C-alpha cells in the first residue's frame, strides 16, 4: 500500500505536534516543581553570633535558579559574602541581597523586588554555608 504525499505530510505534522506537546508538558512540570521548591524554602532562626569565625561555602539549587556563595565571618559578624555562582533568569539584581544580609547581620532580609526567587535562593545558600549544609 502506497501512502500518498498528503498522508505522509499529515502524519509527520501530527508526530511533530505530539513531540512538541510532550516537551511542553515536561517544561511546564519543571517550572511547577521549581516554583514549589522556592515556595517551600524555609529559613532557620540562625543566630549569626553563634557562628565561629571562618570562611564558609554553601549552595542552593531549585533547578532554574542556583547560587553558590562564600561567606566570611570575623568576630562573629558576617564581613563579606562573595557570590561564586548565580544561575538565574532575570534575577541578577537579587545579588544586592548579600549587602542587606551583611548590613542587618541576619539571613531572612527583605527580598529584592523583581528578583524575589533569586533573592530566596541566595539567602538560602548563605544559610547553608553558615550551617555547614549543601
PEWO-V950110 format. One line per field, one symbol per residue. ss: DSSP state (a for helix, b for strand, c for the rest). psi: psi as a letter, one per 40 degrees, with the letter a starting at -180 (. if undefined). Layout:
BEGIN
ss=???
psi=???
END
This chain:
BEGIN
ss=ccccaaaaaaaaaaaaaaaaaaaaaaaaaaaaaaaaaaaccccccccaaacccbbbbbbbbccccbbbbbbbbbccbbbbbbbbbbbccccaaaaaaaaaaaaacccccccccccaaaaaaaaaaaaaaaaccc
psi=hhhidddddddddddddddddddddddddddddddddddehiiifhhdeehiiahihiihhfcdhhihihhhhhffhhdihhhdighicfeddeeedddddddefidgihihhefdddddddddddddddefi.
END
